[in-house]
Amino acid sequence: MKKIGILLVVSLILVIMASLVPARIDYAQGQASAEVGLFSDYEVAPGDRIEMPIQIRNVTDLYAVDLTLTFDPTVVTVEDGNRNRPGVQPALGTFLEAGMTLFNTVDVEEGRVHFAMSQVNPSEPKSGDGILLVLYLRGVAEGIADFSFINLEMSDRFGDAIPGTPVDGRVTVSGDAVQSDVTAIPVQDTNQLVEVPTLEATEVPPMTTATQVNPTSTKKQTQISVQTQATVIENEKTSVEKNQDETFSILSYWWVAIVVSAVAGIGIYLFRLRA
């Protein structure tokens, strides 16, 4: 009877400790690959305009996406989805909430669509099916324009990759195409997007005799600058590691109190049995 009681108490302790250990769920494990792209072909007459959605299906916990599409600009062109900002942009669908964008552009001369965006807190991850983007196409000349993916990346809010399969599509421009009366696809106000500036290459003016730089002086300044940056980075790294160590100590050993309490409980239990 005493052995059964001890085993029961120990089993309860192990169950409690196992349930309190933090675990990160791998959402991607066992998840079927999501699909992104054009799930039907489209037809438009030269000069006419259609709305073409870039859709997503069967996704789980999507938080960020980066995709690039190419098309034939001699057959179709893409019109601007936000006239309040310079350049040509696709319209934002309703699946993801407007967040921070690195790229949201259409190169109508080269025939390329590049969209890279992440939601921001407190936005929740999105699962299921929906529309990521809407392209406003206008027929230019009769022919076939293939919309092909050259890049597709997706991730959850932790930055873990989500598997995805791109689905290419095509648009046929023909004089026999019937003008569509389909209701406009709902889109979000792209003015809500927060643009993150990207680094662009700048031209360096040629040096003249009057503006020549002393190589030795430049080298010293560069070394000082690099050393200064390294010192700042090292200090920040030390601070972060210190905070991580403190957090680790707290999170790693808080369960000791539970174990100590459990052992004390076993001692009391055995003492009472003997009594």
Secondary structure, DSSP 4 states (H G I P E B T S, - for coil): -HHHHHHHHHHHHHHHHHHHS-----TTTTPPPEEEE-SS-EEE-BT-EEEEEEEEEEEEEE-EEEEEEE--TTTEEEE-S-TTSSS--PEE-SSSPP-EEEEEEEETTTTEEEEEEE--TTPPPEEEEEEEEEEEEEE-SSEEEEEEEEEEEEE-TTS-B--EEEE-EEEEE-TTPPPP-PPPPP---GGG-EEPP-----PPPPP-GGG---HHHHHHHHHHHHHHHHHHHHHHHHHHHHHHHHHHHHHHHTTHHHHHHHHHHHHHHHHHHH-
